[in-house]
């Protein structure tokens, strides 16, 4: 039930953005995926990036009360993302776009 509501909300957002519901096609479904990455500016000082990464990765175990304030609905904690985390999504985009190299 909830997944149908979320799907309907996503379709509604796409329609508002100008895409016709008839133009949409489901090309892939999956089980639960972890939540998206946090992004930082590319010109942020490397030491600040390192400290932020260490803080976020250790937050859940070191300060669970603070973690709960920041991520009250997502209990998975933080992990460093890498290109391999997006390999399947990239392959699907290539396949759907006809650029399946």
N, C-alpha and C positions, 0 to 999 in steps of 0.2 A: 504494500500500500504506500509506504513512505517513498520507496524508489520510484513509483509511478508519479507521485506528486513532484519529486525532484526533476524527473524527466520532463514532465509537463511544464515546469517552471523554466527549464533550460530552453525548450522549444519556444516558449512564449518570448523569452529574451531574444532569440534568434529572429523571430518574426518581427519584433520591434526594431531590430537592426536592419530589417529590409529583406530577409530571406524568407522565401515561401516555404510553408510546411511541406508542400509537395516536392520541393527541391532537396529535402533532407533525406538522407539514407543512413541507416545504422550499419557501420562497417566493422564494428568490433565491440564486444562487451567483455567485462572482466569482473573478477571478484573485487573486494575492497582494495583500493590503492591507498598508499600513504599520502598524506597531504602535501601540497605543493611546496616548492622551495621558498625560502626567504631570499630576497635579492638585495644586494648592496651596490652602490655606485662603483663603477670600474676604477674611478680615480680615488677611491678611499685608500688611505694609507694602509699598506700591507700589514703592519703591526696591529692596526685597529681591526682589520678583517680577521686576523688570527685570534685576537682576544675575543671578538664577538663569537667566532666559531667555537672556541673552547668554552665560553660562557654558556652558549645554547646547548652544546652537547652534554655538558655536565649539570645543567640546571635541574633536570628532573631528579637525579640521584642526590645532588648536594643540597638543593633547596626546594623540596617538593611543594611547600606552601606557596612560594613565589611562582613556580611552574604552574600550579593550579590557577593562579591569578591571570597568567598570560595565556594559557591554553586549557581553559576549563572544559572545553568540549572535545579536545583531541588528546587522548592519553598515551599516544605512541612515543613521545619524546622526539628529540631532534637527531638527525643523522646527516653526515656530509653527503651531498648529492654528487654524482659523477655522470659523465655522458652515457655510461652503460645503463643507468637508471632510466634513460629515455630511449634506449635502442628500439624497443618494441613500438613505441609511439612513432618514432622516426621512420621505421620500416613501414608502418601502416600508412603514414602520410605519403611516402614515396610510392607505395602500391596504388593508393587511391588516386594520386595525381598522375599516374602513368610513368613516373620516373623511378622505376624499380631497379636501379643499378645497385 
